[in-house]
Amino acid sequence: MTLPPEMTVPRRTELEAALRATKKDSAPGPDGVRYPQVKQLGQKEMQELADIINTSMESGKITEDQRDCRQAVLPNRLKDNSHLKGYSIITMANVLVKLMEKIQGV
């Protein structure tokens, strides 16, 4: 499978840049992994993570655990909660998926 022209296969430097742009207090996904934990990886492990992302993006496939996301409906304190518009739906995805989105600018 070929990647669409707007998608590029990330290098380790792009992965590291995506990690630098993350929020420290971001909620973990279902796997429980947080960004600060990933930031502690060594060069070899960071390259392995980049390789995993590359393989997934090149093949157009993600694993079952990468598809595992949780959603929560949260009331918006600035809106009327007696209507649906008064709520926000958030999706908590695993760090690997969130990093792929950041690298591609989604």
CORVEN-V126005 format. One record per residue. N is the residue number from 1. RES is the residue in one small letter. D_CENTER is the distance of its C-alpha to the mean C-alpha in Angstrom with 1 decimal. Layout:
((N/RES/D_CENTER) (N/RES/D_CENTER))
//
This chain:
((1/m/22.1) (2/t/21.7) (3/l/18.7) (4/p/19.4) (5/p/20.9) (6/e/18.2) (7/m/15.6) (8/t/16.2) (9/v/15.5) (10/p/13.9) (11/r/16.2) (12/r/15.5) (13/t/16.5) (14/e/13.7) (15/l/11.1) (16/e/13.2) (17/a/13.4) (18/a/9.7) (19/l/9.9) (20/r/13.1) (21/a/11.8) (22/t/9.7) (23/k/11.7) (24/k/13.5) (25/d/14.0) (26/s/10.6) (27/a/11.0) (28/p/9.8) (29/g/8.7) (30/p/11.7) (31/d/11.8) (32/g/12.6) (33/v/10.9) (34/r/10.5) (35/y/9.6) (36/p/13.4) (37/q/13.9) (38/v/11.8) (39/k/13.7) (40/q/16.9) (41/l/16.6) (42/g/19.6) (43/q/19.9) (44/k/20.5) (45/e/17.5) (46/m/15.2) (47/q/17.0) (48/e/16.5) (49/l/12.7) (50/a/13.1) (51/d/15.5) (52/i/13.4) (53/i/10.8) (54/n/14.0) (55/t/15.7) (56/s/13.1) (57/m/13.1) (58/e/16.9) (59/s/17.7) (60/g/15.6) (61/k/14.9) (62/i/12.3) (63/t/13.7) (64/e/14.7) (65/d/12.7) (66/q/9.4) (67/r/10.9) (68/d/11.7) (69/c/10.4) (70/r/12.7) (71/q/14.1) (72/a/16.5) (73/v/19.2) (74/l/20.2) (75/p/23.4) (76/n/23.4) (77/r/26.1) (78/l/27.2) (79/k/28.0) (80/d/30.4) (81/n/29.0) (82/s/31.8) (83/h/30.0) (84/l/26.7) (85/k/25.8) (86/g/25.9) (87/y/22.7) (88/s/19.0) (89/i/16.6) (90/i/13.1) (91/t/10.4) (92/m/8.8) (93/a/6.2) (94/n/6.0) (95/v/4.6) (96/l/5.1) (97/v/3.6) (98/k/0.5) (99/l/3.9) (100/m/5.6) (101/e/5.5) (102/k/6.7) (103/i/9.0) (104/q/10.4) (105/g/10.8) (106/v/9.8))
//
